[in-house]
Amino acid sequence: MNIKHFYDEALAQGSFAIESEGKVALVDPYRDIEPFVKFSEEHNAKIVAVFETHPHADFISSHLEIQKRFGATIYVNEKVGVSYDYTHMGHGDEVKIGQVTFKALFTPGHSPDHNSYLLLDENREQKAVFTGDSLFVGDVGRPDLREGAGNIQVSRKELAGMMYDTVNDVFADLSDDTIVYPAHGAGSLCGKNMSSDLSSTIANEKANNWAFQIKDKGKFVDAFLEGQSFIPKYFPNSVEVNRKGAKALDEAVKNAEKKDGLEIPKGSIIIDTRAKEDFKKGHLKGAINIQNKEDDKFETWLGSIVAPDEKYYLIADNDEALNFAIYRAAKIGYENNLVAAVTNPKGETVTDPQVNLDDFKNNPDAYTIIDIRNQSEVADGKFFDSAKNIPLPELRERASEINTQKPVVVHCAGGYRSAAGFSIVKSLLPNAKVYDLSDAVKEFKQLTTTSSNS
């Protein structure tokens, strides 16, 4: 038996391949199937099964493409209400793949239709449990993503109660040395306190995961519901796409409209994916700057700023960068509302001046300061007492709240998000003086930290 963990750093999302006697089963495969194909070829094996824990909100799964390409059977709980051929896996149901057995565990709480899959070795000993978005390392999957989405829609409070039962009646009964393989790690928006560790054991979670420590159900529910982060605009859409099954990633990227020298209509949503330094030297008027470097959270912020029913354009420096942007947009199902991906766009261009840092440091009250961090981040401390908090995902809807009688300075925690926030404010309030504090925020962040510790 071979178990391979595939991890997408941008989405903090894990997929798994399990090989036994020339047969491969996948658990929660992300949209790019090539790593799974390579794994099966390396082991001279065939992909025969896909186990889906639930319809994911944060990424698009490749289960349908794998089924069509390899004839693999998709196993999922019937409560999901899917639109493709599948085999139902209810609590306790088993499927043998080579010499290993997958046993379904019904584990609602993050969603009302969630399965985990317990892996039994050839001696029927518990080897691992693939917990999807139910049990994480140090946390459990948030209960507030399925209000208004999915085949079954349940209130967050009901789901929180279900998670208490899942933790105490299902996971607590597993063998202590069973390895825990969750679908997410630190940085994912599917939980709030996830560890940076990508795997654990049941014993470790019983000892250290907060969800196992609270034995009163009411107190568990209250603690679970408190302090959850924002929900990106694309999450409910991804649930529906995954319930129906998405087309092949290669097809999605290949079929996207690509144009060189296109004049983009005025009033369009334009996402300029270039580095912020290049963007500020010259960009189309009204464009939003979401940077698309390898380590950036491009998918998350694209899907948090642009709604899934909004049409948009992508801009990049060259064809390679353009294809990379389309690829990443497709990872969250956003190729469907992409009008065109453009190099060398025509139209009115503008440049962006830099803030006078000395003046800003000496006269902060002369500026309107907009803090676009999440509310949970601001709760841990402001960098500027006078700053108004408008989280980046809400900025397009709330820009009218900004006082433009003074120059506006936009900041985040490290400089990446503020490029997007600054460009949104500038596009919506064209008569205002708007500046991006950018990476310089780290200096003020350090001063705040030093002051609070002194």
C-alpha positions as CSV (number, residue, x, y, z in Angstrom):
1,M,0.0,0.0,0.0
2,N,1.2,3.5,-0.9
3,I,-0.4,6.7,0.3
4,K,0.5,10.0,-1.4
5,H,-0.5,13.4,-0.1
6,F,-0.9,16.1,-2.8
7,Y,-1.0,19.6,-1.3
8,D,-2.1,22.9,-3.0
9,E,-0.4,25.7,-1.0
10,A,-2.4,28.5,-2.6
11,L,-5.7,27.0,-1.3
12,A,-4.1,25.1,1.6
13,Q,-5.9,22.0,0.3
14,G,-5.0,18.4,0.3
15,S,-5.9,15.5,-2.0
16,F,-4.8,11.9,-1.5
17,A,-3.9,8.9,-3.7
18,I,-3.9,5.4,-2.3
19,E,-2.4,2.5,-4.3
20,S,-2.8,-1.2,-3.6
21,E,-2.1,-4.1,-6.0
22,G,-2.1,-1.9,-9.1
23,K,-5.3,0.0,-8.2
24,V,-5.5,3.6,-7.2
25,A,-8.2,5.4,-5.2
26,L,-8.3,9.1,-4.9
27,V,-9.8,11.2,-2.0
28,D,-11.0,14.7,-2.7
29,P,-8.9,15.2,-5.9
30,Y,-8.3,18.8,-6.9
31,R,-9.0,20.0,-10.4
32,D,-5.6,19.4,-11.9
33,I,-5.5,15.6,-12.5
34,E,-2.0,15.4,-13.9
35,P,-0.2,14.7,-10.6
36,F,-2.6,11.8,-9.9
37,V,-2.0,10.4,-13.4
38,K,1.7,10.6,-12.9
39,F,1.4,8.8,-9.5
40,S,-0.6,6.0,-11.1
41,E,1.9,5.6,-14.0
42,E,4.8,5.5,-11.5
43,H,3.1,2.6,-9.7
44,N,2.0,0.9,-13.0
45,A,-1.5,1.2,-11.6
46,K,-5.0,2.3,-12.7
47,I,-7.2,4.9,-11.1
48,V,-10.4,3.0,-10.3
49,A,-12.1,5.0,-7.6
50,V,-12.7,8.5,-6.3
51,F,-14.0,9.1,-2.8
52,E,-15.6,12.5,-2.3
53,T,-16.1,13.6,1.3
54,H,-18.7,16.3,0.4
55,P,-19.3,19.0,-2.3
56,H,-16.4,21.4,-1.6
57,A,-16.8,25.1,-1.3
58,D,-13.2,26.3,-1.7
59,F,-12.0,24.4,-4.8
60,I,-13.3,22.5,-7.8
61,S,-12.9,18.7,-7.7
62,S,-11.8,16.6,-10.7
63,H,-14.0,13.6,-9.8
64,L,-16.2,13.9,-13.0
65,E,-13.2,14.2,-15.3
66,I,-11.5,11.2,-13.7
67,Q,-14.7,9.2,-14.1
68,K,-15.0,10.1,-17.7
69,R,-11.3,9.6,-18.5
70,F,-10.6,6.4,-16.6
71,G,-14.0,4.9,-15.9
72,A,-13.4,5.3,-12.1
73,T,-16.3,4.9,-9.7
74,I,-17.3,7.9,-7.7
75,Y,-18.3,7.2,-4.1
76,V,-20.2,9.8,-2.2
77,N,-23.0,10.1,0.3
78,E,-26.4,10.2,-1.5
79,K,-27.4,13.2,0.7
80,V,-25.1,15.3,-1.5
81,G,-27.7,15.1,-4.3
82,V,-25.3,14.8,-7.2
83,S,-26.0,15.1,-11.0
84,Y,-23.5,12.4,-12.1
85,D,-23.3,8.6,-11.9
86,Y,-22.1,7.5,-8.4
87,T,-22.2,4.8,-5.8
88,H,-23.7,5.7,-2.4
89,M,-21.6,5.3,0.7
90,G,-23.5,5.4,3.9
91,H,-22.2,5.1,7.4
92,G,-20.4,1.7,7.8
93,D,-20.5,0.9,4.0
94,E,-17.2,-0.6,2.7
95,V,-15.4,-0.8,-0.6
96,K,-12.3,-2.9,-1.2
97,I,-9.5,-1.5,-3.4
98,G,-6.7,-4.1,-3.9
99,Q,-5.9,-5.3,-0.4
100,V,-7.2,-2.2,1.4
101,T,-10.7,-1.3,2.5
102,F,-12.4,2.1,2.6
103,K,-15.1,2.3,5.2
104,A,-17.5,5.3,5.1
105,L,-18.0,7.3,8.3
106,F,-20.9,9.7,8.3
107,T,-19.4,12.9,9.8
108,P,-21.8,15.9,9.4
109,G,-21.0,19.2,11.0
110,H,-19.1,21.1,8.4
111,S,-21.8,20.1,6.0
112,P,-24.9,17.9,6.5
113,D,-23.8,15.4,3.8
114,H,-20.2,14.8,4.9
115,N,-18.5,11.5,4.8
116,S,-15.0,10.6,6.1
117,Y,-13.3,7.5,4.9
118,L,-11.5,5.1,7.3
119,L,-8.7,3.1,5.6
120,L,-8.3,-0.5,6.8
121,D,-5.2,-2.4,5.8
122,E,-5.1,-6.0,4.6
123,N,-5.5,-7.2,8.2
124,R,-8.5,-4.8,8.7
125,E,-6.4,-2.7,11.1
126,Q,-7.2,1.0,11.1
127,K,-4.4,2.7,9.1
128,A,-5.7,6.2,8.4
129,V,-8.9,8.3,8.2
130,F,-9.4,10.8,5.5
131,T,-11.5,13.4,7.2
132,G,-12.2,16.0,4.5
133,D,-13.5,19.2,6.1
134,S,-14.7,17.5,9.3
135,L,-11.7,17.0,11.5
136,F,-8.5,19.1,10.9
137,V,-5.3,19.1,12.8
138,G,-6.2,21.3,15.8
139,D,-9.6,22.3,14.6
140,V,-12.9,21.1,13.0
141,G,-14.5,22.4,9.8
142,R,-16.6,25.6,10.1
143,P,-20.4,25.1,10.2
144,D,-21.5,28.3,8.4
145,L,-20.9,27.5,4.7
146,R,-24.1,25.6,3.9
147,E,-26.7,28.1,4.7
148,G,-28.3,28.8,1.3
149,A,-26.1,26.3,-0.6
150,G,-26.2,22.6,-1.5
151,N,-28.9,20.0,-1.8
152,I,-29.5,20.1,2.0
153,Q,-29.4,23.5,3.7
154,V,-29.0,23.5,7.4
155,S,-28.5,26.4,9.9
156,R,-25.0,26.8,11.3
157,K,-26.3,26.2,14.8
158,E,-27.7,22.8,13.8
159,L,-24.5,21.9,12.0
160,A,-22.5,22.9,15.1
161,G,-24.5,20.5,17.1
162,M,-23.9,17.8,14.5
163,M,-20.2,18.4,14.7
164,Y,-20.2,17.9,18.5
165,D,-21.8,14.4,17.9
166,T,-19.4,13.6,15.1
167,V,-16.4,14.4,17.3
168,N,-17.6,12.5,20.3
169,D,-19.5,9.6,18.7
170,V,-17.4,8.9,15.6
171,F,-13.8,10.2,15.8
172,A,-13.4,9.6,19.5
173,D,-14.1,5.9,18.9
174,L,-11.3,5.4,16.4
175,S,-8.0,3.8,17.3
176,D,-5.5,6.2,18.9
177,D,-2.8,5.5,16.3
178,T,-5.0,6.0,13.3
179,I,-3.4,8.7,11.1
180,V,-5.6,11.7,10.5
181,Y,-5.4,13.1,6.9
182,P,-7.6,16.3,6.6
183,A,-8.4,18.1,3.4
184,H,-6.9,21.4,4.6
185,G,-4.2,23.0,6.6
186,A,-3.3,26.4,8.0
187,G,-4.4,29.2,5.7
188,S,-7.6,27.6,4.6
189,L,-10.9,29.5,5.2
190,C,-12.7,26.2,6.0
191,G,-11.6,26.5,9.6
192,K,-10.2,29.1,12.1
193,N,-7.5,27.4,14.2
194,M,-5.8,24.9,11.9
195,S,-2.3,23.7,12.6
196,S,0.4,24.0,10.0
197,D,0.9,20.2,10.4
198,L,-0.7,18.4,7.5
199,S,-1.4,15.1,9.4
200,S,-1.9,13.9,12.9
201,T,-3.2,11.0,14.9
202,I,-6.5,10.4,16.7
203,A,-4.6,10.3,20.0
204,N,-2.9,13.7,19.3
205,E,-6.3,15.3,18.3
206,K,-7.9,13.9,21.5
207,A,-5.2,15.5,23.5
208,N,-4.7,18.8,21.7
209,N,-7.7,19.7,19.5
210,W,-10.1,22.1,21.2
211,A,-13.1,20.2,19.8
212,F,-12.4,17.2,22.0
213,Q,-11.9,19.2,25.2
214,I,-15.4,20.8,25.5
215,K,-17.8,18.1,26.9
216,D,-20.9,20.3,27.2
217,K,-22.7,20.5,23.9
218,G,-24.1,24.0,24.4
219,K,-20.7,25.4,25.2
220,F,-19.2,23.5,22.2
221,V,-21.8,25.1,19.9
222,D,-21.1,28.6,21.3
223,A,-17.3,28.2,21.0
224,F,-17.6,26.8,17.5
225,L,-19.8,29.6,16.1
226,E,-17.6,32.4,17.5
227,G,-15.0,34.1,15.5
228,Q,-15.4,32.4,12.1
229,S,-13.8,34.3,9.2
230,F,-15.5,35.8,6.2
231,I,-17.0,33.6,3.5
232,P,-15.6,34.3,0.0
233,K,-18.2,35.1,-2.6
234,Y,-17.3,32.0,-4.7
235,F,-17.9,29.4,-2.0
236,P,-21.7,28.7,-2.6
237,N,-21.1,28.5,-6.3
238,S,-18.3,25.9,-5.9
239,V,-20.7,23.7,-3.9
240,E,-23.1,23.7,-6.8
241,V,-20.4,23.2,-9.5
242,N,-19.0,20.2,-7.5
243,R,-22.5,18.7,-7.1
244,K,-22.9,18.7,-10.9
245,G,-19.3,17.9,-11.7
246,A,-16.9,20.2,-13.6
247,K,-15.5,19.8,-17.1
248,A,-11.8,19.0,-17.6
249,L,-9.3,21.6,-16.5
250,D,-7.3,21.5,-19.7
251,E,-10.5,22.0,-21.7
252,A,-11.5,25.0,-19.5
253,V,-8.1,26.7,-20.0
254,K,-7.8,25.9,-23.7
255,N,-11.3,27.2,-24.5
256,A,-10.9,30.5,-22.6
257,E,-11.0,33.5,-25.0
258,K,-7.5,35.0,-25.3
259,K,-7.0,38.3,-27.0
260,D,-4.0,40.5,-27.8
261,G,-4.5,44.3,-28.0
262,L,-8.2,44.1,-27.2
263,E,-10.0,47.3,-26.2
264,I,-12.0,46.3,-23.1
265,P,-15.4,48.0,-22.8
266,K,-15.7,50.8,-20.3
267,G,-17.4,49.8,-17.1
268,S,-16.1,46.2,-17.3
269,I,-14.6,44.4,-14.3
270,I,-10.9,44.2,-15.1
271,I,-8.5,42.1,-13.1
272,D,-4.9,43.0,-13.7
273,T,-2.7,40.2,-12.5
274,R,0.7,41.9,-12.8
275,A,3.0,42.7,-9.9
276,K,1.9,45.8,-8.0
277,E,5.0,47.7,-9.0
278,D,4.3,47.2,-12.7
279,F,0.6,47.9,-12.2
280,K,1.3,51.3,-10.6
281,K,3.5,52.4,-13.5
282,G,0.6,52.2,-15.9
283,H,-2.7,50.3,-16.0
284,L,-6.2,50.6,-17.5
285,K,-8.4,53.1,-15.7
286,G,-10.7,51.2,-13.3
287,A,-8.6,48.0,-13.2
288,I,-8.3,46.0,-10.0
289,N,-4.9,44.6,-9.2
290,I,-4.9,41.0,-7.9
291,Q,-1.3,39.9,-8.2
292,N,-0.7,36.4,-9.5
293,K,2.7,35.2,-8.4
294,E,3.3,31.6,-7.5
295,D,3.0,32.1,-3.7
296,D,0.1,34.6,-3.8
297,K,-3.5,33.7,-2.8
298,F,-4.8,34.7,-6.2
299,E,-7.7,32.2,-6.2
300,T,-9.0,33.3,-2.8
301,W,-9.0,37.0,-3.5
302,L,-10.4,36.7,-7.1
303,G,-13.3,34.7,-5.6
304,S,-13.7,37.1,-2.7
305,I,-13.7,40.3,-4.8
306,V,-15.6,39.1,-7.9
307,A,-18.9,37.3,-7.5
308,P,-19.5,34.1,-9.5
309,D,-22.3,35.8,-11.5
310,E,-20.1,38.7,-12.6
311,K,-18.4,38.8,-15.9
312,Y,-14.7,39.9,-15.8
313,Y,-11.5,40.3,-17.9
314,L,-8.0,39.1,-17.0
315,I,-4.9,41.1,-17.9
316,A,-1.3,39.7,-17.9
317,D,2.1,40.6,-19.3
318,N,2.4,37.6,-21.7
319,D,0.8,34.4,-22.8
320,E,2.5,32.3,-20.2
321,A,1.3,34.6,-17.4
322,L,-2.2,34.7,-19.0
323,N,-2.5,30.9,-19.1
324,F,-1.4,30.7,-15.5
325,A,-4.1,33.2,-14.5
326,I,-6.8,31.3,-16.3
327,Y,-5.6,28.0,-14.8
328,R,-5.8,29.5,-11.3
329,A,-9.2,31.0,-12.0
330,A,-10.4,27.6,-13.2
331,K,-9.3,26.0,-9.9
332,I,-12.3,27.7,-8.3
333,G,-14.6,27.4,-11.3
334,Y,-14.2,31.0,-12.5
335,E,-13.4,30.2,-16.1
336,N,-17.2,30.2,-16.8
337,N,-17.6,34.0,-16.2
338,L,-14.3,35.1,-17.8
339,V,-15.1,37.2,-20.9
340,A,-11.5,37.3,-22.2
341,A,-7.9,37.1,-21.1
342,V,-5.9,39.9,-22.5
343,T,-2.4,40.9,-23.2
344,N,-1.5,44.5,-24.4
345,P,-5.0,45.9,-23.8
346,K,-5.9,49.1,-25.5
347,G,-7.6,52.0,-23.6
348,E,-6.9,54.9,-21.3
349,T,-4.1,54.2,-18.9
350,V,-3.2,55.9,-15.6
351,T,-0.3,55.8,-13.2
352,D,-0.4,55.8,-9.4
353,P,1.7,58.1,-7.2
354,Q,3.3,56.9,-4.0
355,V,2.3,58.2,-0.6
356,N,4.7,60.6,1.0
357,L,5.7,58.4,3.9
358,D,7.4,61.2,5.9
359,D,4.2,63.3,5.8
360,F,2.0,60.3,6.6
361,K,4.1,59.4,9.6
362,N,4.1,62.9,10.9
363,N,0.5,63.8,10.1
364,P,-1.6,60.6,10.1
365,D,-4.7,62.5,11.1
366,A,-4.5,64.4,7.8
367,Y,-5.4,61.2,6.0
368,T,-8.4,58.9,5.9
369,I,-6.9,55.5,6.7
370,I,-8.7,52.3,5.5
371,D,-7.8,49.0,7.1
372,I,-8.9,46.2,4.8
373,R,-7.9,43.3,7.0
374,N,-10.5,40.8,8.2
375,Q,-12.4,41.7,11.3
376,S,-10.7,38.9,13.3
377,E,-7.3,40.4,12.4
378,V,-8.4,43.9,13.5
379,A,-9.7,42.5,16.8
380,D,-6.1,41.5,17.6
381,G,-5.0,45.2,17.3
382,K,-5.1,48.2,15.0
383,F,-2.0,49.7,13.4
384,F,-3.6,53.2,13.4
385,D,-6.2,54.3,16.0
386,S,-8.2,56.4,13.5
387,A,-8.4,53.7,10.8
388,K,-11.8,52.6,9.5
389,N,-12.1,48.8,8.9
390,I,-13.7,47.7,5.7
391,P,-12.5,44.2,4.9
392,L,-11.3,43.6,1.3
393,P,-14.2,41.3,0.3
394,E,-16.7,44.1,1.3
395,L,-14.8,47.0,-0.2
396,R,-16.6,47.2,-3.6
397,E,-19.9,47.3,-1.8
398,R,-18.9,49.7,0.9
399,A,-16.5,52.2,-0.8
400,S,-19.1,54.9,-0.5
401,E,-18.5,54.9,3.3
402,I,-15.0,56.3,2.8
403,N,-14.4,59.9,3.7
404,T,-12.7,61.5,0.7
405,Q,-12.4,65.0,2.1
406,K,-8.8,63.9,3.0
407,P,-6.4,61.8,1.0
408,V,-7.1,58.1,1.5
409,V,-4.5,55.6,2.5
410,V,-5.3,51.9,2.2
411,H,-3.4,49.2,4.2
412,C,-3.6,45.5,5.0
413,A,-1.2,43.4,7.1
414,G,1.7,42.9,4.7
415,G,1.2,44.7,1.4
416,Y,-0.3,42.1,-0.9
417,R,-4.0,42.8,-0.3
418,S,-3.7,46.5,-0.2
419,A,-2.7,46.5,-3.8
420,A,-6.2,45.1,-4.6
421,G,-7.9,47.3,-2.0
422,F,-6.2,50.5,-3.2
423,S,-7.1,49.8,-6.8
424,I,-10.8,49.1,-5.9
425,V,-11.1,52.4,-4.0
426,K,-9.4,54.3,-6.8
427,S,-11.7,52.8,-9.4
428,L,-14.9,53.5,-7.5
429,L,-13.9,56.9,-6.1
430,P,-12.1,58.4,-9.1
431,N,-12.1,62.0,-7.7
432,A,-10.4,61.1,-4.5
433,K,-6.7,61.1,-3.8
434,V,-5.9,57.4,-3.0
435,Y,-2.6,55.8,-1.9
436,D,-1.4,52.3,-1.2
437,L,0.7,52.0,2.0
438,S,1.9,48.7,0.5
439,D,4.9,47.0,2.1
440,A,5.6,50.1,4.3
441,V,2.8,48.9,6.6
442,K,5.3,46.4,8.1
443,E,7.2,49.4,9.6
444,F,4.0,50.6,11.3
445,K,3.1,47.1,12.3
446,Q,6.4,46.7,14.0
447,L,6.0,50.0,15.8
448,T,2.6,48.9,17.1
449,T,4.0,45.6,18.3
450,T,6.9,47.3,20.0
451,S,4.6,49.8,21.7
452,S,2.2,47.1,22.9
453,N,5.0,45.1,24.4
454,S,6.7,48.0,26.2
